[in-house]
Amino acid sequence: MKVLIAGGNGQLGWELQRSVPEGIEMVAFSSSALDITDEGAVQQKIDEVKPDFVINAAAYTAVDKAEQEKEKAFLVNSRGAANLAEQAFRCHIHMVHISTDFVFNGRAYRPYHPGDPTDPLGVYGASKLAGEKNCLAALDEDNLTIVRTAWVYSSHGNNFVKTMLRLMAEKEQVGVVADQVGTPTWAFGLAGAVWQIVQRKISGIYHWTNAGVAGWYDFACAIQEEALNIGLLNKEIPVVPLRTEEYPTLAIRPAYSVLDKSELWQKIDKKSEHWRVSLRKMLKELKNG
């Protein structure tokens, strides 16, 4: 089995490369090596590699910046996804497309099911939803898997965990929003789920995050506690809970973005770890270099 990965330089792309199962030949392209917004380049790489699967881990993920760069966000997240999906259809390839909790409005009273109505609040979520729709329009349902995830971090790349570690080392205190709730997700575990989807050729729309629930404030407190325990930080500072209105941003973020993972858990016979367990593992990895 041969798999082409777009967005190989991102957090998930990196984790996919270091966790590729035996029996799978993988070809990963960074965003500079394969610009998914370039239809001709996508066709060329597909024809060169001749993969059985395409994993789209490429995305424009600057949530606030997207409000000012709408055209760019849609070009990557919508048109780029369409380019990959159309070439996958042409060559009878199964596509795994990675999407986001931001397709929902965050006003739910329970974890979001994959079939729940979508209603993005900003440009980033709207562009990712448009990408989902383009994939669904281009591909037969048997040859497409959409995986929505949330709050992704890794020892590779830039993310909330690394930002908190830097700020906690530099500042006397940090303020973190406490009234936005979701689930922190280690990209390594997400990569494992994606590889199982590929190996079992599972199609449909699913959700995957770590298990459990947290606010950003809870996440930050856990980062500090775990990092202190293993010596990644050498001093404890106050972490101050903030209301969303006390920390204004260009983009409106979902207040509640917990995703229901039960359908995918059953399909791949694998439940994800609690987010705190994964955080601990990732921080140890970060410390060990």
RODO-2510 file (C-alpha; in nm, 4 decimals, decimal comma):
residues 289
     n   res          X          Y          Z
     1     m     0,0000     0,0000     0,0000
     2     k     0,1315     0,3431    -0,0939
     3     v     0,0224     0,6631     0,0811
     4     l     0,0832     1,0257    -0,0218
     5     i     0,0764     1,2850     0,2566
     6     a     0,0158     1,6523     0,1819
     7     g     0,1270     1,8912     0,4552
     8     g     0,4104     1,6723     0,5762
     9     n     0,5807     1,9608     0,7567
    10     g     0,2857     2,0269     0,9920
    11     q     0,2255     1,8751     1,3332
    12     l     0,0102     1,5872     1,2101
    13     g     0,2181     1,5359     0,8958
    14     w     0,5308     1,4996     1,1087
    15     e     0,3638     1,2542     1,3463
    16     l     0,2293     1,0500     1,0542
    17     q     0,5800     1,0163     0,9144
    18     r     0,7344     0,8927     1,2376
    19     s     0,4547     0,6433     1,3069
    20     v     0,4007     0,4865     0,9649
    21     p     0,3056     0,1176     1,0090
    22     e     0,4951    -0,1682     0,8515
    23     g     0,3738    -0,2592     0,5050
    24     i     0,2918     0,0975     0,4068
    25     e     0,5093     0,2908     0,1642
    26     m     0,4745     0,6583     0,2482
    27     v     0,5645     0,9657     0,0435
    28     a     0,5244     1,2928     0,2360
    29     f     0,5433     1,6387     0,0822
    30     s     0,5863     1,9613     0,2758
    31     s     0,3655     2,2534     0,1782
    32     s     0,6561     2,4039    -0,0156
    33     a     0,7196     2,0782    -0,2046
    34     l     0,3496     2,0354    -0,2859
    35     d     0,1316     2,3454    -0,3008
    36     i    -0,2173     2,1955    -0,2907
    37     t    -0,3636     2,5201    -0,4282
    38     d    -0,1808     2,4472    -0,7550
    39     e    -0,4022     2,2035    -0,9461
    40     g    -0,1277     2,1137    -1,1934
    41     a     0,1226     2,0404    -0,9166
    42     v    -0,1277     1,8171    -0,7374
    43     q    -0,1949     1,6209    -1,0578
    44     q     0,1782     1,5852    -1,1242
    45     k     0,2570     1,4482    -0,7773
    46     i    -0,0397     1,2098    -0,7856
    47     d     0,0706     1,0764    -1,1232
    48     e     0,4323     1,0424    -1,0077
    49     v     0,3602     0,8655    -0,6785
    50     k     0,0525     0,6660    -0,7874
    51     p    -0,0719     0,6278    -0,4283
    52     d    -0,3563     0,4120    -0,3011
    53     f    -0,4377     0,6729    -0,0348
    54     v    -0,3979     1,0481    -0,0033
    55     i    -0,3936     1,2082     0,3419
    56     n    -0,4617     1,5816     0,3414
    57     a    -0,2871     1,7179     0,6489
    58     a    -0,2190     2,0525     0,4797
    59     a    -0,4173     2,3501     0,6050
    60     y    -0,4231     2,7222     0,6713
    61     t    -0,4624     2,7229     1,0493
    62     a    -0,4002     3,0851     1,1565
    63     v    -0,7485     3,1348     1,3054
    64     d    -0,7229     3,5078     1,3779
    65     k    -0,5189     3,5943     1,0696
    66     a    -0,7818     3,4222     0,8551
    67     e    -1,0248     3,7021     0,9391
    68     q    -0,7946     3,9363     0,7455
    69     e    -0,6792     3,6826     0,4868
    70     k    -1,0079     3,5240     0,3856
    71     e    -0,9035     3,4608     0,0272
    72     k    -0,5839     3,2828     0,1327
    73     a    -0,7632     3,0705     0,3933
    74     f    -1,0247     2,9582     0,1411
    75     l    -0,7612     2,8988    -0,1255
    76     v    -0,5775     2,6466     0,0930
    77     n    -0,8583     2,4952     0,2988
    78     s    -1,1292     2,4861     0,0312
    79     r    -0,9695     2,4951    -0,3141
    80     g    -0,6665     2,2959    -0,2026
    81     a    -0,8866     2,0227    -0,0613
    82     a    -1,0890     2,0220    -0,3837
    83     n    -0,7743     1,9818    -0,5948
    84     l    -0,6690     1,6754    -0,3975
    85     a    -1,0201     1,5283    -0,3977
    86     e    -1,0656     1,5756    -0,7725
    87     q    -0,7358     1,4047    -0,8474
    88     a    -0,8211     1,1274    -0,6029
    89     f    -1,1471     1,0740    -0,7906
    90     r    -0,9682     1,0721    -1,1272
    91     c    -0,7245     0,8057    -1,0106
    92     h    -0,9619     0,6001    -0,7910
    93     i    -0,7708     0,6876    -0,4727
    94     h    -0,9108     0,6903    -0,1191
    95     m    -0,8703     1,0298     0,0489
    96     v    -0,8452     1,1029     0,4215
    97     h    -0,9188     1,4704     0,4853
    98     i    -0,8429     1,6328     0,8218
    99     s    -1,0936     1,8916     0,9426
   100     t    -1,1770     2,0784     1,2609
   101     d    -1,4143     2,1428     1,5513
   102     f    -1,4441     2,5005     1,4179
   103     v    -1,7105     2,3837     1,1703
   104     f    -1,9506     2,3973     1,4700
   105     n    -2,0747     2,7087     1,6498
   106     g    -1,9853     2,5917     2,0012
   107     r    -2,3342     2,6382     2,1443
   108     a    -2,4035     2,2692     2,2067
   109     y    -2,4990     2,1188     2,5404
   110     r    -2,3324     1,7834     2,4656
   111     p    -2,0350     1,6555     2,2605
   112     y    -2,0820     1,7101     1,8875
   113     h    -2,1677     1,4046     1,6780
   114     p    -2,0265     1,3846     1,3230
   115     g    -2,3749     1,4282     1,1768
   116     d    -2,4683     1,7366     1,3788
   117     p    -2,5499     2,0576     1,1882
   118     t    -2,2482     2,2725     1,1080
   119     d    -2,2402     2,6471     1,1652
   120     p    -1,8903     2,7992     1,1664
   121     l    -1,8398     3,1285     1,3492
   122     g    -1,5468     3,2644     1,1485
   123     v    -1,3424     3,2479     0,8306
   124     y    -1,1205     2,9586     0,9386
   125     g    -1,4162     2,7322     1,0242
   126     a    -1,6035     2,8375     0,7104
   127     s    -1,3023     2,7623     0,4905
   128     k    -1,2559     2,4184     0,6471
   129     l    -1,6268     2,3402     0,6066
   130     a    -1,6054     2,4445     0,2419
   131     g    -1,3152     2,2017     0,2035
   132     e    -1,5252     1,9211     0,3521
   133     k    -1,8071     1,9985     0,1093
   134     n    -1,5702     2,0024    -0,1869
   135     c    -1,4366     1,6601    -0,0895
   136     l    -1,7893     1,5218    -0,0501
   137     a    -1,8857     1,6628    -0,3898
   138     a    -1,5835     1,5181    -0,5688
   139     l    -1,5558     1,1703    -0,4197
   140     d    -1,7795     0,8683    -0,3788
   141     e    -1,8612     0,8051    -0,0127
   142     d    -1,6651     0,4770    -0,0194
   143     n    -1,3446     0,6620    -0,1085
   144     l    -1,3520     0,9462     0,1419
   145     t    -1,2878     0,9791     0,5150
   146     i    -1,3218     1,3114     0,6929
   147     v    -1,1680     1,3285     1,0404
   148     r    -1,2459     1,6322     1,2550
   149     t    -1,0120     1,7050     1,5427
   150     a    -0,9402     1,9878     1,7874
   151     w    -0,6793     2,1609     2,0054
   152     v    -0,3891     1,9782     1,8403
   153     y    -0,0343     1,9948     1,9775
   154     s     0,2935     1,8105     1,9207
   155     s     0,6596     1,8284     2,0143
   156     h     0,7014     1,9471     1,6537
   157     g     0,5888     2,2886     1,5341
   158     n     0,4156     2,5762     1,7106
   159     n     0,1219     2,5166     1,9441
   160     f    -0,0424     2,6145     2,2725
   161     v     0,1719     2,3825     2,4852
   162     k     0,4985     2,5281     2,3585
   163     t     0,3665     2,8832     2,3854
   164     m     0,2659     2,8258     2,7475
   165     l     0,6052     2,6751     2,8335
   166     r     0,7798     2,9797     2,6858
   167     l     0,5547     3,2317     2,8604
   168     m     0,5753     3,0499     3,1925
   169     a     0,9544     3,0601     3,1737
   170     e     0,9622     3,4286     3,0816
   171     k     0,6790     3,5953     3,2739
   172     e     0,5680     3,6475     3,6335
   173     q     0,2127     3,5345     3,5543
   174     v    -0,0027     3,4358     3,2553
   175     g    -0,3714     3,4885     3,1863
   176     v    -0,5615     3,2152     3,0028
   177     v    -0,9224     3,1970     2,8842
   178     a    -1,1247     2,9670     3,1121
   179     d    -1,4697     2,9657     2,9506
   180     q    -1,3828     2,7912     2,6222
   181     v    -1,4077     2,4143     2,6609
   182     g    -1,2737     2,1358     2,4418
   183     t    -1,0210     1,8524     2,4421
   184     p    -0,6434     1,8879     2,3985
   185     t    -0,5231     1,6394     2,1354
   186     w    -0,1725     1,5001     2,0918
   187     a    -0,1033     1,4745     1,7194
   188     f     0,0788     1,1445     1,7760
   189     g    -0,2446     0,9754     1,8886
   190     l    -0,4352     1,1370     1,6020
   191     a    -0,1757     0,9991     1,3596
   192     g    -0,2291     0,6499     1,4998
   193     a    -0,6022     0,6792     1,4401
   194     v    -0,5451     0,7989     1,0831
   195     w    -0,3159     0,5055     1,0102
   196     q    -0,5815     0,2635     1,1373
   197     i    -0,8355     0,4313     0,9089
   198     v    -0,5994     0,3764     0,6167
   199     q    -0,5246     0,0151     0,7043
   200     r    -0,8941    -0,0696     0,7461
   201     k    -1,0095     0,1586     0,4618
   202     i    -1,2776     0,3154     0,6790
   203     s    -1,4942     0,5735     0,5032
   204     g    -1,7320     0,8363     0,6405
   205     i    -1,7176     1,1420     0,8668
   206     y    -1,5687     1,0905     1,2134
   207     h    -1,4272     1,2766     1,5104
   208     w    -1,0996     1,2131     1,6912
   209     t    -0,9454     1,3868     1,9899
   210     n    -0,8009     1,2655     2,3152
   211     a    -1,0514     1,1636     2,5817
   212     g    -1,1710     1,3989     2,8528
   213     v    -1,2645     1,7661     2,8665
   214     a    -1,0778     2,0836     2,9633
   215     g    -1,0857     2,4591     2,9347
   216     w    -0,7794     2,6414     2,8057
   217     y    -0,7131     2,7513     3,1648
   218     d    -0,7242     2,3899     3,2890
   219     f    -0,4935     2,2897     3,0044
   220     a    -0,2451     2,5633     3,0958
   221     c    -0,2467     2,4652     3,4646
   222     a    -0,1812     2,1033     3,3690
   223     i     0,1043     2,2056     3,1388
   224     q     0,2720     2,3945     3,4217
   225     e     0,2218     2,1167     3,6771
   226     e     0,3493     1,8397     3,4500
   227     a     0,6412     2,0500     3,3245
   228     l     0,7476     2,1337     3,6821
   229     n     0,7321     1,7649     3,7759
   230     i     0,9874     1,6690     3,5092
   231     g     1,2059     1,9803     3,5246
   232     l     1,0968     2,1464     3,2004
   233     l     1,0088     2,4509     3,4129
   234     n     1,1954     2,5523     3,7265
   235     k     0,9507     2,7955     3,8859
   236     e     0,5758     2,8084     3,9388
   237     i     0,3876     3,1231     3,8402
   238     p     0,0209     3,2216     3,8826
   239     v    -0,2111     3,1181     3,5996
   240     v    -0,5011     3,3607     3,5958
   241     p    -0,8408     3,2507     3,4544
   242     l    -0,9911     3,4982     3,2081
   243     r    -1,3329     3,5369     3,0515
   244     t    -1,3415     3,5407     2,6708
   245     e    -1,4369     3,9085     2,6697
   246     e    -1,1229     3,9857     2,8726
   247     y    -0,9044     3,8394     2,5980
   248     p    -1,0390     3,9800     2,2692
   249     t    -0,9298     3,8175     1,9441
   250     l    -1,0075     3,8853     1,5785
   251     a    -1,1871     3,5532     1,5402
   252     i    -1,4775     3,4317     1,7524
   253     r    -1,3966     3,0894     1,8937
   254     p    -1,6459     2,8164     1,9847
   255     a    -1,7259     2,8226     2,3578
   256     y    -1,7813     2,4452     2,3567
   257     s    -1,6053     2,2219     2,1071
   258     v    -1,6015     1,8776     2,2655
   259     l    -1,6325     1,6132     1,9919
   260     d    -1,8031     1,2743     2,0247
   261     k    -1,5455     1,0115     1,9248
   262     s    -1,7488     0,6989     1,9977
   263     e    -1,8204     0,6019     1,6346
   264     l    -1,4542     0,6013     1,5338
   265     w    -1,3528     0,4310     1,8595
   266     q    -1,5810     0,1419     1,7650
   267     k    -1,4634     0,1286     1,4039
   268     i    -1,0947     0,1056     1,4853
   269     d    -1,1346    -0,0772     1,8161
   270     k    -0,9172     0,1840     1,9848
   271     k    -1,0091     0,4466     2,2395
   272     s    -0,7875     0,7499     2,2773
   273     e    -0,6004     0,8268     2,5983
   274     h    -0,7147     1,0894     2,8445
   275     w    -0,5643     1,4213     2,7382
   276     r    -0,3614     1,4524     3,0574
   277     v    -0,1870     1,1182     2,9968
   278     s    -0,0914     1,2216     2,6439
   279     l     0,0254     1,5637     2,7594
   280     r     0,2589     1,3975     3,0100
   281     k     0,4079     1,1754     2,7377
   282     m     0,4577     1,4632     2,4969
   283     l     0,6304     1,6806     2,7597
   284     k     0,8704     1,3961     2,8445
   285     e     0,9431     1,3618     2,4741
   286     l     1,0073     1,7369     2,4530
   287     k     1,2470     1,7207     2,7470
   288     n     1,4390     1,4249     2,6042
   289     g     1,4771     1,6015     2,2705
***
